[in-house]
Amino acid sequence: MAQKIEFLAYLQDVEPQKVKNPQGWLRRAIEEDYAAPDGYTSVAEREAEAAEKLRQEEAIQHAIAEQEQHRRAEQAQRQQAAAARLAALQTEYGTTQQEHDLWQQVLAEFKVSQPAGTFGSYLADTVLLSLRDGEALIGLPNVWMRDWVENRLSHKIGQSLSRYLDGQKVTPKFIALSQAEATAVE
């Protein structure tokens, strides 16, 4: 009889329109020994499925949290490496804080005046290495980026630097840092 009550409860949850008279249905189910309705799972099975689903969801959330923690650690490591690399370049080329600050102003100007894709792809990773005798030595990550900036933005960069240096004429010179580092290693 308990099983038939479970069948009734299941039908009332899943297909309430199927059982119009619950007491009559239950009496006939007992008398005629109704089999389990289509799709029926016992309370114990549903509880086990719910517990398994919850365990899987928790495992997924745990995996996502671990991935995010790993991503953040890698990002912090990349930022530290980039900062160390920048510090080494600034030491090697004798970059002053004033030159660094000047370049940050120029980059801020270009970030506003250039399309976001152009700035992100070609200018964001540039560094002013030195500013001596009217020549600005600007480092870019690779040869391709160096060539692109040199051919398309050299004049604008020179104008921008001149504005920040009270009209002093500045000629930008570009180097590919990947090439400079490879030469230094050899």
C-alpha positions in Angstrom: 0.0 0.0 0.0 2.9 2.4 0.8 4.2 1.9 -2.8 0.8 2.8 -4.3 0.7 6.0 -2.2 4.2 6.8 -3.6 2.8 6.2 -7.1 -0.1 8.6 -6.4 2.2 11.3 -4.9 4.4 11.0 -8.0 1.5 11.3 -10.4 0.1 14.3 -8.5 3.5 16.0 -8.8 4.3 15.1 -12.4 0.9 14.8 -14.1 -1.8 16.3 -11.8 -4.4 16.3 -14.5 -4.2 12.5 -14.7 -5.6 11.9 -11.2 -8.9 13.7 -10.8 -10.1 11.6 -7.8 -7.0 10.7 -5.7 -8.9 8.5 -3.2 -10.6 6.5 -6.0 -7.4 6.2 -7.9 -5.6 4.9 -4.8 -8.4 2.3 -4.0 -8.2 1.0 -7.6 -4.4 1.0 -7.6 -4.4 -1.2 -4.5 -7.2 -3.5 -5.8 -5.8 -4.0 -9.3 -2.1 -3.8 -8.2 -1.1 -1.0 -10.5 2.4 -1.0 -11.8 4.7 2.0 -11.5 3.7 5.0 -13.7 5.9 5.7 -16.7 9.0 7.6 -15.6 8.5 6.8 -11.9 11.4 6.8 -9.6 11.2 6.0 -5.9 11.7 8.7 -3.3 15.0 7.1 -2.4 16.1 7.1 -6.0 15.1 10.8 -6.4 16.9 11.7 -3.2 20.0 9.8 -4.4 19.8 11.6 -7.8 19.4 15.0 -6.1 22.4 14.3 -3.8 24.5 13.2 -6.9 23.5 16.3 -8.8 24.4 18.5 -5.8 27.8 16.7 -5.5 28.5 17.3 -9.2 27.5 20.9 -8.9 29.8 21.4 -5.9 32.6 19.6 -7.8 32.1 21.9 -10.8 32.1 25.0 -8.6 35.2 23.8 -6.9 36.9 23.2 -10.3 35.9 26.7 -11.4 37.3 28.2 -8.2 40.5 26.3 -8.7 40.8 27.5 -12.3 40.1 31.1 -11.4 42.8 30.9 -8.6 45.2 29.3 -11.1 44.4 32.0 -13.7 45.0 34.8 -11.1 48.3 33.3 -10.0 49.5 33.1 -13.6 48.4 36.6 -14.2 50.2 37.8 -11.1 53.3 35.9 -12.3 53.1 37.4 -15.8 52.7 40.9 -14.2 55.8 40.3 -12.0 57.8 39.1 -14.9 56.7 42.1 -17.0 57.6 44.5 -14.2 61.0 42.8 -13.7 61.6 42.9 -17.5 60.7 46.6 -17.6 62.9 47.4 -14.6 65.8 45.6 -16.4 65.2 47.5 -19.6 65.0 50.8 -17.7 68.3 50.0 -15.9 70.0 48.9 -19.1 68.9 52.1 -21.1 69.1 54.5 -18.1 65.4 55.4 -18.3 64.6 58.1 -15.8 61.3 58.4 -13.9 60.6 61.6 -15.7 60.9 59.8 -19.1 58.7 57.0 -17.8 56.1 59.5 -16.7 56.3 61.4 -20.0 55.7 58.2 -21.9 52.7 57.3 -19.7 51.2 60.7 -20.7 51.8 60.0 -24.3 50.2 56.6 -24.0 47.2 58.1 -22.2 46.8 60.5 -25.1 47.0 57.7 -27.7 44.6 55.5 -25.8 42.0 58.2 -26.2 42.8 59.2 -29.8 43.4 55.8 -31.4 40.9 53.0 -31.9 41.0 50.6 -29.0 42.2 47.7 -31.2 45.1 49.7 -32.5 46.1 50.9 -29.1 45.9 47.5 -27.5 47.7 45.7 -30.4 50.5 48.1 -31.1 51.0 50.7 -28.4 50.0 49.3 -25.0 53.2 47.3 -24.6 55.6 50.0 -25.8 58.2 51.6 -23.5 60.2 54.8 -23.8 63.8 53.6 -23.2 65.6 56.9 -23.4 65.2 60.5 -24.5 68.6 61.9 -25.4 69.7 64.7 -27.8 66.2 65.1 -29.4 65.9 61.3 -30.1 63.3 59.1 -28.3 64.2 55.5 -28.2 61.0 53.5 -28.0 60.9 49.7 -27.5 58.2 47.5 -28.9 57.8 43.8 -28.3 58.7 42.5 -31.8 59.8 43.5 -35.3 56.3 43.3 -36.8 54.9 45.7 -34.2 58.0 48.0 -34.5 57.5 48.2 -38.3 53.8 48.9 -38.0 54.2 51.7 -35.5 57.2 53.2 -37.3 55.4 53.3 -40.6 52.0 54.6 -39.3 52.5 56.5 -36.1 56.0 57.8 -36.0 55.1 61.3 -36.9 52.2 61.5 -34.4 54.4 60.1 -31.6 57.1 62.7 -32.4 54.5 65.5 -32.3 53.0 64.3 -29.1 56.4 64.1 -27.4 57.3 67.6 -28.7 54.1 69.0 -27.1 55.0 67.5 -23.7 58.5 68.8 -24.0 57.5 72.5 -24.7 58.0 72.3 -28.5 61.4 70.7 -28.4 61.8 68.7 -31.7 61.9 64.9 -30.9 62.6 62.2 -33.5 61.3 58.8 -32.5 63.5 55.8 -33.1 62.0 52.3 -32.6 63.6 49.0 -31.7 62.2 45.6 -31.4 62.9 44.4 -27.8 62.7 40.7 -28.8 65.5 41.3 -31.3 67.5 43.4 -28.8 67.2 40.6 -26.2 68.2 37.9 -28.6 71.3 40.0 -29.6 72.2 40.5 -25.9 72.0 36.7 -25.2 74.4 35.8 -28.0 
